[in-house]
């Protein structure tokens, strides 16, 4: 049984230690309550886990300085530190540009990057823009690339879990199932939680119950 889950990063897996909306530095990262337990549970159930994040701050220019709000090297460091907190993930991919032409794939202590127009379809000599549309969510390029690289196109079950509209939209664009991060947090947070309305597929994912 091949199964995978894509997680958004900010406010889905991690939040700031400082309490600020944006990370103050590359160490201002902590796991949201329930995330460690939840990702361990899914890993144990045989899901491959991946992070997918838009890092538009690497392209948005701060008028005060004339420079992007976040350097690429800072974004890499943030994702590496996130991977140190969550080694259950296979890798974390992020897209730093608004056009969605570049993807970075980060693991603890290493990273690589690719340009969309240089990725070749395995069965063709030309770049396949259908397989790799923009990497920026809500376009499905980041998810498609990982599905391709990890041989998941015939997977039995693939989910996206996120906290924003673009996460819900990318799941639809990539033709995978979606669940809001809040339900994931509440399921694995300690104490009794009111999860609210839930589909039978979500119940199966969270409780391993087949209705
Ligand atoms: Mg988010």
Boltz pocket constraint, residues with backbone or C-beta under 6 A from the ligand:
constraints:
  - pocket:
      binder: B
      contacts: [[A, 8], [A, 9], [A, 10], [A, 11], [A, 12], [A, 162], [A, 163], [A, 164]]
      max_distance: 6.0
